[in-house]
Amino acid sequence: MKEKAATLLLIDDHPMLRNGVKQLIGLDDRLLVVAEASNGEQGVALAGLHDPDLILLDLNMPGMNGLSTLVQLRTLELTGRIVVFTVSDHEDDVVNAIRGGADGYLLKDMEPEELLKSLHQAAAGQMVLSETLTNVLVTSLRENRPEARDISQLTRRERDILRLIAQGMTNKAIARRLCITESTVKVHVKHLLKKMRLKSRVEAAVWALQSGHQ
């Protein structure tokens, strides 16, 4: 049986970039661009309308910038992943995006094949980060103390899933490890993020690693 394509929303103010990404994704039958937006306001509206599996979000846009757009997207009941796609490799941008709820951070100078690979990983529930940014995030982790959160409010199953998220496992891999369905994993992830006041899996993984709950 053919696997259903992961739906994708592009939010970027550069038409040439959007067209290039659409052409690239058009070569992959496991991904499908369902909508595109040239600004943050339009992107938030389209995200609410389509609830795509993936949102590829630029940071540097006129009007409502990418970080503000990210904050607005996280107020919606979205089931998909939000991945920042930008030219900026500044530590502040990377850290603020992760704290703002991004599920990944990719640089626009990456190879096309690597972008497709990262999009598939993100759609599967995995954290995606451009390789050159790993040290940036690790440095930030070491320098910042984790916010105090009460992990005792999580169920035993939710704590298990949080630990596996911190190990970088996808929803599918977690489902196999715990002998439950992938949809059940998604429900547990949603609940643990809400209980712990965390905006994304990436932020959850960062907190777990900082707090020693991996």
Secondary structure, DSSP 8 states (H G I E B T S, - for coil): -----EEEEEE-S-HHHHHHHHHHHTT-TTEEEEEEESSHHHHHHHHHHH--SEEEE-S--SSS-HHHHHHHHTTS---SEEEEEES---HHHHHHHHHHT-SEEEETTS-HHHHHHHHHHHHTT--EE-GGGHHHHHHHHHHS------GGGS-HHHHHHHHHHHTT--HHHHHHHHTS-HHHHHHHHHHHHHHTT--SHHHHHHHHHHHT--
